[in-house]
Amino acid sequence: TEIYTLSLHDALPICGCHHRLELQRGIQREQRGEYAEGFRHDGRRFNLTLNGGFLLAESVGSVFAMTLDGGSQLVNPSTTVKHIGQYGTGTMTIHGGSAVQFGNAITYVGYRTGTGVLNVVNGTFSNAGELRVGGSDVNGTLNAKGTLTVSGGTVSLGALTLARGNNNQNTASGEATVSGGTLVCTNDLVLGYAGFNNLGKLTVRGGIVN
């Protein structure tokens, strides 16, 4: 995985046309059997506001890492489904007092055949809708894998499902580990839904789970 460092000066153009160019380069590399690219913010604050879908590691075989630091903010209030690790491997890490705010929609961490990782180290992640860690919304032999790790900061969710299959053909894996910080789930917290031999696991080693 190649990690690109964004500075305060180049954040805006990379989020615009330059960012699309980097994604296109990643797709071309993927077609050659290599990996898609990622980016990292290096500690200087930037704010990114979106209104629509959010696809981190959209294509099969892609590997994409997004790290927010230095009090940066990612805001997407739309009701469109969001994906961290759609069909590839996607990792989002939040620390340095940074914040991610998603609207009232489903967010997947690991979707269908993808692998997703969400790490909250020191900052906030909020999703007004349901967070599905390892999940599918269609039938078939799909093996989504998702991991949520909370070691600091706050995670606020409308609902949380770990290992969410769609029928008895799905085998989903969803694990959450809380070792610090606070995990707040307003509505249902479900461990293993539908699927075949789904693994839904919640480990609490510290912190607070409400």
HELIX and SHEET records of a PDB file:
HELIX    1   1 ALA A   11  CYS A   15  1                                   5    
HELIX    2   2 CYS A   17  GLN A   31  1                                  15    
SHEET    1   A 8 ILE A   3  LEU A   6  0                                        
SHEET    2   A 8 GLY A  38  HIS A  41  1                                        
SHEET    3   A 8 VAL A  63  LEU A  68  1                                        
SHEET    4   A 8 THR A  89  ILE A  94  1                                        
SHEET    5   A 8 THR A 115  VAL A 120  1                                        
SHEET    6   A 8 LYS A 145  VAL A 150  1                                        
SHEET    7   A 8 SER A 173  VAL A 178  1                                        
SHEET    8   A 8 LEU A 199  VAL A 204  1                                        
SHEET    1   B 7 ASN A  47  THR A  49  0                                        
SHEET    2   B 7 GLN A  73  ASN A  76  1                                        
SHEET    3   B 7 SER A  98  PHE A 102  1                                        
SHEET    4   B 7 GLY A 123  GLY A 135  1                                        
SHEET    5   B 7 THR A 107  TYR A 111  1                                        
SHEET    6   B 7 LYS A  82  ILE A  84  1                                        
SHEET    7   B 7 PHE A  54  LEU A  56  1                                        
SHEET    1   C 7 ASN A  47  THR A  49  0                                        
SHEET    2   C 7 GLN A  73  ASN A  76  1                                        
SHEET    3   C 7 SER A  98  PHE A 102  1                                        
SHEET    4   C 7 GLY A 123  GLY A 135  1                                        
SHEET    5   C 7 THR A 154  ARG A 164  1                                        
SHEET    6   C 7 THR A 182  CYS A 185  1                                        
SHEET    7   C 7 ILE A 208  VAL A 209  1                                        
SHEET    1   D 6 ASN A  47  THR A  49  0                                        
SHEET    2   D 6 GLN A  73  ASN A  76  1                                        
SHEET    3   D 6 SER A  98  PHE A 102  1                                        
SHEET    4   D 6 GLY A 123  GLY A 135  1                                        
SHEET    5   D 6 THR A 154  ARG A 164  1                                        
SHEET    6   D 6 LEU A 189  TYR A 193  1                                        
END                                                                             
